[in-house]
């Protein structure tokens, strides 16, 4: 007697009820399936903006659904001796295939099995596709681990690379780096859960892909011909917040191509002019030895006066071929020094320049080491208001809107660059692009101390990389000459 189509699901359900493991799995699948499918489809076509909801969907609910399916089949396997489950065993198929009257039953059973498998594969496929893209999104990288990643994500959003996805630099293409990143991510997740992550987070100088695999997928140093005019705006801490400018002609040069030999700043990364160095510290700031291999195979080795001592006592001795990251070590996570951060807010009119001494008072307010950003916001507002109430009562009473705007601008300059909860204060991180303030940058090598056996020295001459056309001048004459600016 042939079994009807309705008998097959009945037998399947009875088999599940005879196994507590299968029953638990079935309950999990039944509850999670409609919500998971609907949310995954919504995210695929309309996008879920909340990173925490997406995290719950793909990192908790998705694996739970798959785990429920596994429990169903594990339970059925261990309960296979029961009559209802016998309909889904290999022995049953073998028996019915040898009986011509059993083909109808087998066909219905196979149809049901294929249908359920296709449904599950579709759901798992949508989940895998959407989950993969979620784990590659900027929201996942910057917002899910809120406390440790807020500083990096904030700096990234304010950087020149804010439209470049995090994974394009930190992972890139290729399966090996994808696997490495996920293993590293699992370790970081454990550190976040256990609250053992570093404060501040260390610059991952040893964990980034080679620059030629990342930076040079968009930038081509061999085509950076000529010089670049750079104008740096600054405001003095006087009553008028005097606007001064420094004008530099940067010798960008080229890394060399078919049209020109390597020259200028990008000479350092020319393929025909390989530069290697030995670093005596983990951060690669102490460089006792620098080597230059020319295209003809000749080698020039430059060593500092105490190179032997530094190399012998090095805790993290390493040898490396110089690339973009050695100068552009924070291309997407730039934390500005206090003076520059305030200048930027004045230039962009977030801080009104016509308020007397606003630059000076902004610097006074942000130079204090606060314990939290909330404390900093309150203290900055109190510091600025109290000064103008005592010294400029008209501004405090009549121009309070403008003063509030200035306070908001100063607070923004602080919270975009200082994160006390993560141990990040002004200039916690070193930026090797240039040599401003106390940062060594170029002077790690260009210090007149690295000398070859023939007496050749790595120059510290300013004109090697740039020509200073004006320095901290109110109305640089050179700008009127070059671009007609008065």
RADA-V732933 format. One record per run of one state. SS is the DSSP state (H for helix, E for strand, - for the rest). FROM is the first residue (numbers start at 1). LEN is the number of residues. If there is no record, write none. Layout:
SS/FROM/LEN  SS/FROM/LEN
This chain:
-/1/4  H/5/13  -/18/2  H/20/26  -/46/5  H/51/28  -/79/4  H/83/4  -/87/3  H/90/8  -/98/2  H/100/36  -/136/2  H/138/6  -/144/2  H/146/12  -/158/8  H/166/5  -/171/4  H/175/19  -/194/17  H/211/3  -/214/1  H/215/3  -/218/3  H/221/3  -/224/4  E/228/8  -/236/7  E/243/8  -/251/3  E/254/1  -/255/8  E/263/1  -/264/1  H/265/5  -/270/4  E/274/6  -/280/9  E/289/5  -/294/5  E/299/5  -/304/3  H/307/6  -/313/5  E/318/4  -/322/2  H/324/3  -/327/11  H/338/10  -/348/10  H/358/9  -/367/6  H/373/19  -/392/1  H/393/6  -/399/1  H/400/16  -/416/3  E/419/1  H/420/3  -/423/1  E/424/1  -/425/16  H/441/4  -/445/6  E/451/1  -/452/5  E/457/1  -/458/4  H/462/3  -/465/1  E/466/8  -/474/3  H/477/7  -/484/3
